[in-house]
Amino acid sequence: MNGAMIEDGGERVVAGVARESDRGFQRLVGGCARFRQVVNRARQLAYVDAPVLLLGETGVGKEIFARALHDGGRCPEAPFVALNCGGLSRELLASELFGYVDGAFTGARRTGMVGKVEAARGGTLFLDEIGEMPLDLQPYLLRVLESGEIYPLGSNKPRTVQFRLVAACNRNLRAEVASGRFREDLYYRISATSLQIPALRERKEDLPLLVAHFAAQVTARQGQPAKYFQPEILLALSRYAWPGNLRELRNVVEVMVLLAATETVDLTALPPDFPPQPLDDGGAAKASGLAPTDGGLAEAEREVIDAALHLRRGNLARVAKDLGISRSTLYLKVKKYKLDGIVADVRIAAHRLCADGATRPALP
């Protein structure tokens, strides 16, 4: 990974050789306390032979968590099979899940087809948007989970399957159960353990890490030199609500990196339609998440310094250089705005996120 940060979910985890205990989890990028709690909980669940339900808004990185649970578990070499239950007709979803035999229906392949459940034998089946599964198909999935047997469409001979189910949903499944749109028995079967993945707006302190990570992905893919983001652009990004979460942030960062004329990315690289909402008045600005804070210039200065501290992982010498001020002036401002705790926190997070054998960030 060439000294850049790690994954779709994103942070600046410096790439190195992952420890065996971290296998699969090095791609979960973020240092804020709430996110790390979810990651630590996922580590505990990786070796538990029980279904896991991943909850969170669209774009928070649920599939990355599913892959981490698989790669960090007992059999990372076994199949990981993913299927999105949304957007498929009832008939197509049934055949994708359970497969079929020759002659099961008009147009079926003469050789039949192995379904995703059977393809995941010995490994992990990841069902995204499970709340979209038609109600009349849900009993069939429940039976597979209870009995460990599957009947391909058109067959009366069961096939034994053993797999781990990881399901994901961006809806409130309890509410879906109460409204009769999701079976209660299946809900309890798949939600024995669950993880609530926080939205990006709930972990804004990770934004500099995520920006750097996504930028590293783009530059590596395009064969470009590394890009460095100015604090003012991080401040602009941090004031947006990010309804599309990591997926939306990744797309915006990719555009900025590709449009930046130099190795330094500044406000001129922002996409022309950012933010998506028109800022026609103060109310619109506040709704977009880009309204100035109430503290005036002092608060704006504090936010810029805070963003720079996160970007440079507490390296005060580099922060002072970015901001064009002396190091002694920066010390005074850190003390004035009570940012000492932020300095300590980002340094600890940076060291914790460094993989064994990787170059650790220099501290002044």
C-alpha positions in Angstrom: 0.0 0.0 0.0 3.1 2.2 -0.1 2.7 4.2 3.1 -0.8 5.5 2.5 -3.9 5.0 4.5 -6.4 2.1 4.6 -10.1 1.5 3.5 -14.1 2.2 2.2 -14.8 3.0 5.2 -11.0 5.2 5.3 -8.3 6.8 7.9 -4.7 7.2 7.7 -3.7 3.8 8.8 -0.1 3.5 7.6 0.2 0.3 5.6 2.4 -2.4 6.8 2.1 -6.1 7.6 -1.0 -6.7 9.6 -0.8 -8.6 12.9 -2.5 -11.9 12.9 -5.0 -10.7 15.4 -5.8 -7.7 13.2 -6.3 -9.7 10.0 -9.2 -8.2 8.1 -9.6 -5.3 10.5 -6.8 -3.1 9.2 -9.2 -1.9 6.5 -11.5 -0.4 9.1 -10.2 3.2 9.2 -11.0 5.6 12.0 -9.7 6.7 15.4 -12.7 8.2 17.2 -13.8 6.5 20.3 -17.3 5.5 19.1 -16.0 3.9 15.9 -13.2 2.0 17.7 -15.7 0.6 20.1 -17.7 -0.8 17.1 -14.4 -2.2 15.6 -13.4 -3.8 18.9 -16.9 -5.4 19.2 -16.5 -6.7 15.6 -13.2 -8.3 16.6 -14.9 -10.1 19.4 -17.6 -11.4 17.0 -15.3 -12.5 14.3 -14.7 -15.9 16.1 -18.3 -16.3 17.3 -20.3 -18.8 15.2 -23.5 -16.8 15.1 -25.3 -14.5 12.7 -24.4 -10.8 12.8 -26.7 -8.0 11.8 -25.0 -4.8 10.6 -27.0 -1.7 11.1 -26.3 1.8 9.7 -27.2 4.3 7.1 -26.4 3.8 3.4 -22.7 4.3 2.7 -21.3 3.8 6.2 -19.3 0.8 5.1 -21.3 -2.2 6.1 -19.8 -4.6 3.5 -16.3 -3.6 4.7 -17.3 -4.7 8.2 -18.8 -7.9 6.8 -15.5 -8.7 5.0 -13.5 -7.8 8.2 -15.6 -10.3 10.2 -14.9 -13.0 7.6 -11.2 -12.2 7.1 -10.6 -11.9 10.8 -12.5 -15.1 11.6 -11.5 -18.8 11.8 -11.6 -19.5 8.0 -10.5 -16.5 6.0 -9.6 -18.7 3.1 -13.3 -19.9 2.8 -15.7 -18.3 0.4 -17.1 -14.8 1.1 -20.3 -14.5 -1.0 -22.3 -11.3 -1.2 -25.8 -10.6 -2.4 -27.9 -7.4 -2.4 -31.5 -8.3 -1.7 -32.8 -4.9 -3.0 -33.7 -4.2 -6.6 -34.3 -7.9 -7.5 -37.6 -9.4 -8.4 -39.0 -12.1 -6.1 -38.2 -14.9 -8.7 -34.7 -13.7 -9.4 -33.8 -13.3 -5.8 -35.1 -16.8 -5.0 -32.9 -18.3 -7.8 -29.9 -16.3 -6.7 -30.3 -17.4 -3.1 -31.2 -21.0 -3.5 -30.1 -22.0 -7.0 -32.1 -24.3 -9.3 -31.9 -27.6 -11.1 -32.3 -28.3 -14.8 -35.8 -27.7 -16.0 -36.9 -25.8 -12.9 -38.6 -23.1 -15.0 -38.7 -21.9 -18.5 -35.4 -20.4 -19.5 -33.4 -22.2 -16.8 -29.9 -23.2 -17.6 -29.7 -26.9 -18.7 -26.9 -27.4 -16.1 -28.8 -25.7 -13.3 -27.2 -23.1 -11.1 -25.6 -23.1 -7.7 -27.2 -20.5 -5.4 -25.4 -18.0 -3.2 -26.3 -19.9 0.0 -24.6 -23.1 -1.4 -21.7 -21.2 -2.8 -21.0 -19.8 0.6 -20.6 -23.3 2.1 -18.0 -23.3 4.9 -17.6 -19.5 4.6 -19.7 -16.3 4.9 -22.9 -15.3 3.2 -23.4 -11.5 3.3 -27.0 -10.4 2.6 -27.1 -6.7 2.1 -30.4 -4.8 2.4 -32.1 -7.9 4.0 -35.1 -5.7 4.9 -35.9 -5.6 1.1 -36.4 -9.4 1.0 -40.0 -10.3 0.0 -42.1 -11.5 3.0 -43.0 -14.8 1.3 -39.3 -15.7 0.8 -38.3 -15.1 4.4 -39.6 -18.4 5.7 -37.3 -20.3 3.3 -34.2 -18.4 4.5 -35.3 -19.1 8.1 -35.6 -22.8 7.4 -32.1 -22.9 5.9 -30.7 -21.2 9.0 -32.6 -23.5 11.3 -32.0 -26.8 9.5 -28.8 -26.3 7.6 -30.5 -27.7 4.5 -31.3 -26.1 1.2 -33.7 -27.2 -1.6 -32.7 -25.7 -5.0 -35.7 -24.6 -7.1 -37.2 -27.6 -8.9 -35.6 -30.2 -6.6 -37.0 -32.3 -3.8 -33.6 -33.5 -2.6 -32.0 -31.4 0.2 -28.4 -30.3 0.2 -26.5 -29.8 3.4 -25.0 -26.4 3.8 -23.0 -24.8 6.7 -22.2 -21.1 6.5 -22.1 -18.0 8.6 -24.7 -15.3 7.9 -23.9 -11.6 8.1 -26.8 -9.4 7.2 -27.1 -5.7 6.8 -29.9 -3.2 6.8 -30.3 0.6 6.7 -33.9 0.4 8.0 -35.2 0.0 11.6 -36.0 -3.7 11.4 -37.9 -3.7 14.7 -40.2 -1.2 13.1 -40.5 -3.4 10.0 -41.4 -6.3 12.2 -44.1 -4.2 14.0 -45.6 -3.1 10.7 -45.7 -6.7 9.4 -43.1 -6.2 6.6 -40.5 -8.5 8.2 -41.0 -11.8 10.0 -40.4 -11.6 13.7 -38.9 -15.1 13.9 -36.4 -14.4 11.2 -35.5 -11.1 12.8 -34.6 -12.8 16.1 -32.6 -15.4 14.2 -30.4 -13.0 12.4 -30.0 -10.4 15.1 -28.6 -12.5 17.9 -25.6 -10.2 17.7 -25.6 -6.8 16.0 -23.3 -3.8 15.3 -24.5 -0.2 14.9 -22.1 1.5 12.6 -22.0 5.3 13.1 -22.7 7.7 10.4 -19.9 10.0 9.2 -21.5 13.1 10.8 -21.1 11.2 14.1 -17.4 10.7 13.7 -16.3 14.0 12.1 -12.9 13.8 13.9 -12.0 10.9 11.5 -12.6 13.1 8.4 -8.9 14.1 7.9 -7.9 10.4 8.1 -10.6 9.4 5.7 -9.8 12.1 3.2 -6.1 11.2 3.2 -7.0 7.5 2.9 -9.3 8.0 -0.1 -6.8 10.3 -1.7 -4.1 7.7 -1.3 -6.3 5.2 -3.0 -6.9 7.5 -6.0 -3.3 8.5 -6.5 -2.2 4.9 -6.3 -4.7 3.9 -8.9 -3.9 6.8 -11.2 -0.1 6.5 -10.6 0.0 10.1 -9.3 2.2 11.6 -6.6 0.7 11.9 -3.1 -1.7 14.8 -2.5 -1.8 17.0 0.6 -5.0 18.7 1.8 -4.9 22.3 3.2 -6.6 22.7 6.6 -9.2 25.2 5.1 -10.6 22.5 2.8 -10.8 20.0 5.7 -12.8 22.7 7.6 -15.1 23.1 4.6 -15.7 19.4 4.4 -16.2 19.0 8.1 -19.1 21.5 8.0 -21.1 19.4 5.6 -23.6 16.7 7.0 -22.6 13.9 4.5 -25.9 12.2 4.1 -24.2 9.7 1.7 -21.5 9.0 4.4 -18.2 7.4 3.3 -19.4 6.6 -0.2 -20.2 10.3 -0.8 -17.0 11.5 0.8 -14.9 9.0 -1.3 -16.5 10.3 -4.5 -15.9 14.0 -3.6 -12.3 13.3 -2.6 -11.7 11.4 -5.9 -12.9 14.4 -7.9 -10.7 16.8 -5.9 -7.6 14.7 -6.3 -8.2 14.4 -10.0 -8.8 18.1 -10.5 -6.0 19.4 -8.3 -3.3 21.0 -10.5 -0.6 20.6 -7.8 0.3 18.3 -5.0 -1.5 20.6 -2.6 -5.3 20.4 -2.7 -7.0 23.7 -1.7 -10.5 25.1 -1.9 -10.2 25.6 -5.7 -10.4 21.8 -6.1 -13.9 21.5 -4.6 -16.4 20.2 -7.1 -18.5 23.0 -8.5 -21.7 21.5 -7.1 -20.4 21.2 -3.5 -22.4 21.5 -1.3 -25.3 19.9 -3.2 -27.8 22.1 -1.4 -28.2 25.7 -2.5 -27.1 28.2 0.2 -29.7 30.8 -0.5 -30.0 32.0 3.1 -28.9 31.2 6.6 -31.5 28.5 7.0 -30.3 26.7 3.9 -26.7 27.0 5.0 -27.6 25.5 8.4 -29.5 22.7 6.8 -26.6 21.8 4.6 -24.2 21.5 7.6 -22.0 24.3 6.2 -23.3 27.2 8.3 -20.6 29.2 10.1 -20.4 28.5 13.8 -21.7 31.2 16.2 -18.3 32.0 17.7 -17.2 34.3 14.9 -13.6 34.6 13.8 -12.2 33.1 17.0 -14.3 29.9 16.6 -13.4 29.7 12.9 -9.7 29.9 13.8 -10.1 27.2 16.4 -11.8 24.9 13.9 -9.0 25.5 11.3 -6.4 24.6 13.9 -8.4 21.6 15.1 -8.6 20.3 11.5 -4.9 20.9 10.9 -4.1 19.0 14.1 -6.1 16.0 12.9 -4.6 16.1 9.4 -1.0 16.2 10.7 -1.7 13.8 13.6 -0.6 16.3 16.3 2.7 17.2 14.6 2.9 20.8 15.7 5.8 21.7 13.5 3.9 20.7 10.4 0.7 22.3 11.6 2.5 25.6 12.1 4.0 25.4 8.6 0.6 24.6 7.1 -0.9 27.6 8.8 1.9 30.0 8.1 2.6 30.9 11.7 5.5 30.3 14.1 5.5 27.2 16.3 5.5 29.4 19.4 2.4 31.2 18.2 0.7 27.8 17.6 1.6 26.7 21.1 -0.2 29.8 22.5 -3.3 29.3 20.3 -3.5 25.6 21.3 -3.4 26.7 24.9 -5.9 29.5 24.3 -8.4 27.3 22.6 -7.8 24.4 25.0 -6.7 22.0 22.2 -4.1 20.2 24.3 -6.3 17.2 24.7 -6.9 17.1 20.9 -3.1 17.0 20.4 -2.7 14.1 22.8 -5.7 12.2 21.4 -4.7 12.4 17.7 -1.1 11.4 18.5 -2.3 8.3 20.4 -4.7 7.4 17.6 -2.0 7.8 15.0 0.4 5.5 16.9 -2.4 2.9 17.5 -3.3 2.9 13.9 0.2 2.3 12.6 0.7 -1.3 11.6 3.6 -3.2 13.0 6.8 -2.5 11.0 5.4 0.7 9.4 7.0 4.1 9.8 5.4 6.0 12.6 4.6 9.6 12.3 7.3 11.9 13.6 6.4 14.0 16.7 8.0 17.3 17.6 
